[in-house]
Amino acid sequence: MSSGNADPTDSAHDNPDSQEGIAELGYEDARDELAEVVRKLEAGGLSLEDSLALWERGEALANACERHLAGARERVDAALAVVTDEADDTDPAQN
């Protein structure tokens, strides 16, 4: 139940009561917002409701970061596979 006061966790960039917009964030923006969520939670002084909403947003941000990192890992692995294949094709010991 809201006290009618403005949510102290609101900012121009995020709304902890909403998971909207997280999918559109790039890795750096999601990571930075996650760091801010952690800072706010560690500072304390929030109501249980606000803390839970912020925690849920943090979980969603952490998941978004993990998705970005997994995608980056796949791209690196694919690039390394191409380099390895090219090296094997040009290695005279392999022919």
MDTraj code that builds the backbone (N, CA, C; nanometers):
import mdtraj as md
import numpy as np

residues = "MET SER SER GLY ASN ALA ASP PRO THR ASP SER ALA HIS ASP ASN PRO ASP SER GLN GLU GLY ILE ALA GLU LEU GLY TYR GLU ASP ALA ARG ASP GLU LEU ALA GLU VAL VAL ARG LYS LEU GLU ALA GLY GLY LEU SER LEU GLU ASP SER LEU ALA LEU TRP GLU ARG GLY GLU ALA LEU ALA ASN ALA CYS GLU ARG HIS LEU ALA GLY ALA ARG GLU ARG VAL ASP ALA ALA LEU ALA VAL VAL THR ASP GLU ALA ASP ASP THR ASP PRO ALA GLN ASN".split()
xyz = np.array([
    [0.0849, -0.1182, 0.0000],
    [0.0000, 0.0000, 0.0000],
    [0.0886, 0.1233, 0.0000],
    [0.0615, 0.2176, -0.0873],
    [0.1444, 0.3358, -0.1026],
    [0.1058, 0.4411, -0.0011],
    [0.2076, 0.5154, 0.0438],
    [0.1827, 0.6201, 0.1429],
    [0.1392, 0.7500, 0.0782],
    [0.1418, 0.7537, -0.0565],
    [0.1042, 0.8760, -0.1240],
    [0.2235, 0.9650, -0.1501],
    [0.3356, 0.9372, -0.0860],
    [0.4569, 1.0138, -0.1108],
    [0.5203, 0.9673, -0.2409],
    [0.6004, 1.0538, -0.2987],
    [0.6719, 1.0150, -0.4191],
    [0.7685, 0.9032, -0.3848],
    [0.7799, 0.8081, -0.4731],
    [0.8701, 0.6957, -0.4526],
    [1.0134, 0.7470, -0.4522],
    [1.0883, 0.7259, -0.3440],
    [1.2236, 0.7789, -0.3354],
    [1.3194, 0.7124, -0.4320],
    [1.2787, 0.6033, -0.4952],
    [1.3670, 0.5348, -0.5877],
    [1.3448, 0.5779, -0.7314],
    [1.2416, 0.6604, -0.7555],
    [1.2159, 0.7063, -0.8915],
    [1.3290, 0.7964, -0.9382],
    [1.3597, 0.7851, -1.0662],
    [1.4535, 0.8773, -1.1286],
    [1.4060, 0.8998, -1.2705],
    [1.4731, 0.9862, -1.3416],
    [1.4342, 1.0131, -1.4793],
    [1.4557, 0.8909, -1.5668],
    [1.5465, 0.8010, -1.5258],
    [1.5817, 0.6873, -1.6110],
    [1.5015, 0.5621, -1.5805],
    [1.4610, 0.5428, -1.4555],
    [1.3949, 0.4164, -1.4240],
    [1.2739, 0.4357, -1.3350],
    [1.1938, 0.3313, -1.3330],
    [1.0795, 0.3246, -1.2446],
    [1.0799, 0.1840, -1.1875],
    [1.1143, 0.1670, -1.0589],
    [1.1286, 0.0334, -1.0042],
    [0.9994, -0.0457, -0.9992],
    [0.8858, 0.0201, -1.0155],
    [0.7586, -0.0509, -1.0164],
    [0.7311, -0.1135, -1.1521],
    [0.8199, -0.0915, -1.2470],
    [0.7984, -0.1387, -1.3827],
    [0.9242, -0.2041, -1.4361],
    [0.9061, -0.3114, -1.5110],
    [1.0192, -0.3763, -1.5762],
    [1.0312, -0.3282, -1.7207],
    [0.9477, -0.2327, -1.7579],
    [0.9475, -0.1814, -1.8942],
    [1.0821, -0.1198, -1.9277],
    [1.1193, -0.1365, -2.0526],
    [1.2388, -0.0704, -2.1016],
    [1.3674, -0.1480, -2.0809],
    [1.3652, -0.2511, -1.9992],
    [1.4882, -0.3239, -1.9710],
    [1.5387, -0.3953, -2.0957],
    [1.4498, -0.4535, -2.1733],
    [1.4905, -0.5275, -2.2931],
    [1.5605, -0.4369, -2.3939],
    [1.5284, -0.3094, -2.3922],
    [1.5881, -0.2159, -2.4875],
    [1.7227, -0.1625, -2.4418],
    [1.7589, -0.1861, -2.3157],
    [1.8849, -0.1334, -2.2639],
    [2.0030, -0.2111, -2.3183],
    [2.1082, -0.1401, -2.3518],
    [2.2342, -0.2038, -2.3859],
    [2.3003, -0.2542, -2.2582],
    [2.4074, -0.3307, -2.2755],
    [2.4749, -0.3887, -2.1599],
    [2.5208, -0.2813, -2.0604],
    [2.5887, -0.1791, -2.1101],
    [2.6439, -0.0775, -2.0203],
    [2.5348, -0.0044, -1.9427],
    [2.4245, 0.0286, -2.0106],
    [2.3150, 0.0978, -1.9423],
    [2.2503, 0.0075, -1.8374],
    [2.2305, -0.1195, -1.8718],
    [2.1714, -0.2139, -1.7763],
    [2.2635, -0.2330, -1.6565],
    [2.3930, -0.2465, -1.6825],
    [2.4906, -0.2628, -1.5746],
    [2.4932, -0.1401, -1.4832],
    [2.4929, -0.0214, -1.5435],
    [2.4955, 0.1017, -1.4639],
    [2.3693, 0.1165, -1.3799],
    [2.2552, 0.0837, -1.4393],
    [2.1301, 0.0935, -1.3634],
    [2.1275, -0.0107, -1.2516],
    [2.1798, -0.1302, -1.2797],
    [2.1876, -0.2335, -1.1764],
    [2.2752, -0.1872, -1.0603],
    [2.3862, -0.1231, -1.0904],
    [2.4734, -0.0704, -0.9847],
    [2.3994, 0.0329, -0.9005],
    [2.3172, 0.1147, -0.9649],
    [2.2385, 0.2150, -0.8920],
    [2.1324, 0.1480, -0.8045],
    [2.0703, 0.0426, -0.8548],
    [1.9719, -0.0322, -0.7764],
    [2.0389, -0.0887, -0.6517],
    [2.1558, -0.1480, -0.6687],
    [2.2293, -0.2046, -0.5551],
    [2.2633, -0.0957, -0.4544],
    [2.3087, 0.0196, -0.5034],
    [2.3427, 0.1311, -0.4142],
    [2.2213, 0.1736, -0.3316],
    [2.1056, 0.1846, -0.3971],
    [1.9843, 0.2265, -0.3271],
    [1.9414, 0.1231, -0.2237],
    [1.9502, -0.0047, -0.2595],
    [1.9119, -0.1091, -0.1646],
    [2.0071, -0.1130, -0.0461],
    [2.1367, -0.0970, -0.0725],
    [2.2340, -0.0988, 0.0366],
    [2.2203, 0.0222, 0.1281],
    [2.1762, 0.1345, 0.0713],
    [2.1589, 0.2554, 0.1521],
    [2.0443, 0.2396, 0.2508],
    [1.9475, 0.1557, 0.2159],
    [1.8340, 0.1316, 0.3048],
    [1.7399, 0.2498, 0.3109],
    [1.6513, 0.2458, 0.4101],
    [1.5563, 0.3536, 0.4302],
    [1.4336, 0.3466, 0.3416],
    [1.4195, 0.2391, 0.2651],
    [1.3040, 0.2245, 0.1776],
    [1.1981, 0.1398, 0.2462],
    [1.0750, 0.1593, 0.2054],
    [0.9685, 0.0732, 0.2555],
    [0.9894, -0.0670, 0.1999],
    [0.9251, -0.1647, 0.2618],
    [0.9347, -0.3009, 0.2135],
    [0.8850, -0.3101, 0.0694],
    [0.7754, -0.2451, 0.0399],
    [0.7190, -0.2474, -0.0953],
    [0.8171, -0.1901, -0.1969],
    [0.8765, -0.0748, -0.1648],
    [0.9732, -0.0127, -0.2558],
    [1.0983, -0.0989, -0.2701],
    [1.1419, -0.1581, -0.1610],
    [1.2599, -0.2450, -0.1652],
    [1.2353, -0.3662, -0.2537],
    [1.1187, -0.4275, -0.2397],
    [1.0859, -0.5443, -0.3218],
    [1.0766, -0.5071, -0.4698],
    [1.0146, -0.3941, -0.4997],
    [1.0042, -0.3498, -0.6382],
    [1.1431, -0.3235, -0.6961],
    [1.2286, -0.2624, -0.6170],
    [1.3640, -0.2333, -0.6621],
    [1.4432, -0.3632, -0.6798],
    [1.4256, -0.4572, -0.5870],
    [1.4921, -0.5874, -0.5976],
    [1.4501, -0.6583, -0.7277],
    [1.3197, -0.6565, -0.7567],
    [1.2700, -0.7209, -0.8782],
    [1.3286, -0.6553, -1.0028],
    [1.3385, -0.5242, -1.0017],
    [1.4003, -0.4550, -1.1156],
    [1.5474, -0.4943, -1.1262],
    [1.6137, -0.5041, -1.0137],
    [1.7539, -0.5456, -1.0147],
    [1.7719, -0.6848, -1.0723],
    [1.6827, -0.7760, -1.0364],
    [1.6877, -0.9119, -1.0919],
    [1.6706, -0.9081, -1.2439],
    [1.5758, -0.8286, -1.2904],
    [1.5523, -0.8178, -1.4345],
    [1.6736, -0.7552, -1.5041],
    [1.7350, -0.6569, -1.4419],
    [1.8543, -0.5952, -1.4989],
    [1.9707, -0.6937, -1.5023],
    [1.9873, -0.7712, -1.3956],
    [2.0936, -0.8719, -1.3918],
    [2.0725, -0.9759, -1.5013],
    [1.9488, -1.0169, -1.5226],
    [1.9181, -1.1122, -1.6295],
    [1.9499, -1.0526, -1.7665],
    [1.9185, -0.9245, -1.7853],
    [1.9495, -0.8584, -1.9121],
    [2.1008, -0.8542, -1.9340],
    [2.1758, -0.8251, -1.8290],
    [2.3223, -0.8243, -1.8401],
    [2.3735, -0.9629, -1.8783],
    [2.3188, -1.0656, -1.8158],
    [2.3597, -1.2030, -1.8474],
    [2.3309, -1.2370, -1.9935],
    [2.2154, -1.1932, -2.0445],
    [2.1829, -1.2186, -2.1854],
    [2.2832, -1.1494, -2.2778],
    [2.3171, -1.0247, -2.2444],
    [2.4156, -0.9522, -2.3260],
    [2.5507, -1.0234, -2.3232],
    [2.5927, -1.0669, -2.2060],
    [2.7218, -1.1349, -2.1941],
    [2.7210, -1.2690, -2.2671],
    [2.6104, -1.3407, -2.2594],
    [2.6006, -1.4685, -2.3309],
    [2.6105, -1.4448, -2.4819],
    [2.5457, -1.3412, -2.5299],
    [2.5542, -1.3077, -2.6720],
    [2.6960, -1.2699, -2.7123],
    [2.7638, -1.1958, -2.6274],
    [2.9025, -1.1583, -2.6557],
    [2.9918, -1.2819, -2.6574],
    [2.9691, -1.3745, -2.5623],
    [3.0470, -1.4991, -2.5595],
    [3.0283, -1.5783, -2.6879],
    [2.9039, -1.5854, -2.7356],
    [2.8753, -1.6575, -2.8600],
    [2.9487, -1.5938, -2.9771],
    [2.9502, -1.4616, -2.9825],
    [3.0191, -1.3924, -3.0919],
    [3.1689, -1.4162, -3.0861],
    [3.2269, -1.4124, -2.9659],
    [3.3705, -1.4386, -2.9510],
    [3.4017, -1.5822, -2.9905],
    [3.3213, -1.6760, -2.9433],
    [3.3429, -1.8172, -2.9787],
    [3.3349, -1.8373, -3.1299],
    [3.2373, -1.7734, -3.1943],
    [3.2228, -1.7861, -3.3393],
    [3.3440, -1.7263, -3.4110],
    [3.3904, -1.6115, -3.3635],
    [3.5077, -1.5484, -3.4245],
    [3.6320, -1.6351, -3.4059],
    [3.6482, -1.6917, -3.2874],
    [3.7628, -1.7794, -3.2622],
    [3.7558, -1.9051, -3.3477],
    [3.6379, -1.9572, -3.3700],
    [3.6220, -2.0761, -3.4536],
    [3.6644, -2.0455, -3.5970],
    [3.6299, -1.9275, -3.6476],
    [3.6689, -1.8881, -3.7829],
    [3.8207, -1.8753, -3.7909],
    [3.8811, -1.8110, -3.6928],
    [4.0264, -1.7936, -3.6917],
    [4.0953, -1.9292, -3.6847],
    [4.0448, -2.0186, -3.6021],
    [4.1024, -2.1521, -3.5889],
    [4.0902, -2.2291, -3.7200],
    [3.9741, -2.2211, -3.7845],
    [3.9533, -2.2876, -3.9127],
    [4.0485, -2.2328, -4.0187],
    [4.0643, -2.1008, -4.0224],
    [4.1549, -2.0391, -4.1200],
    [4.2986, -2.0805, -4.0935],
    [4.3376, -2.0879, -3.9664],
    [4.4736, -2.1292, -3.9317],
    [4.4961, -2.2749, -3.9720],
    [4.3976, -2.3590, -3.9520],
    [4.4097, -2.5001, -3.9922],
    [4.4225, -2.5138, -4.1426],
    [4.3505, -2.4280, -4.2172],
    [4.3553, -2.4335, -4.3633],
    [4.4898, -2.3885, -4.4182],
    [4.5605, -2.3032, -4.3459],
    [4.6880, -2.2512, -4.3952],
    [4.8078, -2.3196, -4.3313],
    [4.7858, -2.4099, -4.2379],
    [4.8944, -2.4805, -4.1695],
    [4.9447, -2.5921, -4.2599],
    [5.0710, -2.5833, -4.3098],
    [5.1225, -2.6869, -4.3996],
    [5.1307, -2.8230, -4.3333],
    [5.1412, -2.8279, -4.2028],
    [5.1481, -2.9571, -4.1343],
    [5.0157, -3.0304, -4.1426],
    [4.9061, -2.9582, -4.1636],
    [4.7742, -3.0175, -4.1719],
    [4.7468, -3.0714, -4.3124],
    [4.8201, -3.0268, -4.4124],
    [4.7948, -3.0660, -4.5522],
    [4.8801, -3.1804, -4.5954],
])
top = md.Topology()
chain = top.add_chain()
for i, resn in enumerate(residues, 1):
    res = top.add_residue(resn, chain, resSeq=i)
    for name in ("N", "CA", "C"):
        top.add_atom(name, md.element.get_by_symbol(name[0]), res)
traj = md.Trajectory(xyz[None], top)
